Amino acid sequence: MKIKIIDLFSGAGGLTEGFRSSMFDIVCHVEKDLSACKTLQLRDAFYYLKSIGKLDLYIKFLSGKIDEEELFKYIPENILSKTINKEINNHTIDSIFKIIDNSLSKKDKILGVVGGPPCQAYSTIGRATNKKIKSSDIRIYLYRYYIDFLEKYSPDFFVFENVKGLLSFKDIDDDYLFTPELSNQVRKKLFAHS
């Protein structure tokens, strides 16, 4: 039985590629950028066609003999709909949970969560550039939604990819985002079900 995972803040799928194997079943990707979502769908299409021995269709697409619309006619809807093109925020999180839950059978369990919330606000290189928008930069707090997914699904593992600057970053109130107290609170919440 494959290990079911969800992929958050997917981007174009760089982290996802590390989990594409016979061991894992990527239940969904959640990404707000439409171009990145198209890339994710094309990667899923590639792997689907490879699994059924029809990579010739993908090669036709790459060589311009068929377009994306024609290619996607050969891909089952459940493969294409793995990509959820939504920003994760207070208004969308419940609908994203619902989409994920509806894609699972009653016996399925999410065993892993992978992803990396945007790092521009924390990166030591980006801090100088982002300093003037710090008070309105919602990316600073997107990691909290990642925690919401961990709390909801209580996975056996998670991979949270981010930059070194996350631990030393101070928010608009000049407070560290990850204090020892917050780390302990998060740890207690995440491992309460273990």
NORQUIPE-V894171 format. One record per pair of residues at least 4 apart in sequence whose C-alpha atoms are under 8 Angstrom apart, sorted by the first residue. I is the first residue (numbers start at 1). J is the second residue. Records with the same first field share a line. If there is no record, write none. Layout:
I = J / J
//
This chain:
1 = 23
2 = 22 / 23 / 24 / 25
3 = 23 / 24 / 25 / 110 / 111 / 112
4 = 24 / 25 / 26 / 27 / 108 / 109 / 110 / 111 / 112
5 = 24 / 25 / 26 / 27 / 28 / 110 / 111 / 112 / 113 / 114
6 = 26 / 27 / 28 / 29 / 110 / 112 / 113 / 114
7 = 16 / 26 / 27 / 28 / 29 / 30 / 113 / 114 / 115
8 = 29 / 30 / 31 / 113 / 114 / 115 / 116 / 117 / 146
9 = 29 / 30 / 31 / 32 / 115 / 116 / 117 / 118
10 = 14 / 15 / 16 / 29 / 30 / 31 / 36 / 115 / 116
11 = 31 / 33 / 36 / 37
12 = 36 / 37 / 39 / 40
13 = 17 / 36 / 39 / 40
14 = 18
15 = 19 / 114 / 115
16 = 20 / 114 / 115
19 = 24 / 26
20 = 24 / 25 / 26
27 = 82 / 100 / 103
28 = 81 / 82 / 83 / 84 / 100
29 = 40 / 82 / 83 / 84
30 = 83 / 84 / 85 / 86 / 87 / 88
31 = 36 / 37 / 83 / 84 / 85 / 86 / 87 / 88
32 = 37 / 84 / 85 / 86 / 87 / 88
33 = 37 / 85 / 86
34 = 38 / 85
35 = 39
36 = 40
37 = 41 / 83 / 84 / 85
38 = 42
39 = 43
40 = 44 / 83
41 = 45 / 79 / 80 / 82 / 83
42 = 46
43 = 47
44 = 48 / 79 / 80
45 = 49 / 72 / 75 / 79 / 80
46 = 50 / 55 / 58
47 = 51
48 = 52 / 75 / 79
49 = 53 / 54 / 55 / 57 / 58 / 75
50 = 54 / 55
54 = 58
55 = 59
56 = 60
57 = 61 / 71
58 = 62 / 71
59 = 63
60 = 64 / 65 / 66
61 = 65 / 66 / 67 / 68 / 71
66 = 70 / 71
67 = 71
68 = 72
69 = 73
70 = 74
71 = 75
72 = 76 / 80
75 = 79 / 80
76 = 80
77 = 81
78 = 82
84 = 96
86 = 92 / 96
87 = 92
88 = 92 / 93 / 96 / 142 / 145
89 = 93 / 142 / 145
90 = 94
92 = 96
93 = 97
94 = 98
95 = 99
96 = 100
97 = 101
98 = 102
99 = 103
100 = 104
104 = 108 / 109
109 = 153
110 = 153 / 154 / 155
111 = 153 / 154 / 155 / 156 / 157
112 = 155 / 156 / 157 / 158 / 159
113 = 149 / 150 / 155 / 157 / 158 / 159
114 = 158 / 159 / 160 / 161
115 = 159 / 160 / 161
116 = 160 / 161 / 162
117 = 139 / 142 / 143 / 146 / 161 / 162
118 = 139 / 142 / 162
119 = 123 / 139 / 162 / 163 / 166
120 = 126 / 127 / 130 / 139
121 = 126 / 127 / 130 / 134 / 137 / 139 / 140
122 = 126 / 127 / 140 / 163 / 165 / 166 / 169
123 = 127 / 163 / 164 / 165 / 166
124 = 128 / 164 / 165
125 = 129
126 = 130
127 = 131
130 = 134
133 = 137
134 = 171 / 172
135 = 172
138 = 142
140 = 171
141 = 145
142 = 146
143 = 147
144 = 148
145 = 149
146 = 150
147 = 151 / 186
148 = 152
149 = 153 / 154
150 = 154 / 155 / 158 / 190
151 = 189 / 190
154 = 190 / 191 / 193
162 = 166
164 = 168
165 = 169
166 = 177 / 178
167 = 176 / 177 / 178
168 = 176
169 = 176 / 177
170 = 174 / 175 / 176 / 177
171 = 175 / 176 / 177
178 = 182 / 183
179 = 183
180 = 184
181 = 185
182 = 186
183 = 187
184 = 188
185 = 189
186 = 190
187 = 191
188 = 192
//
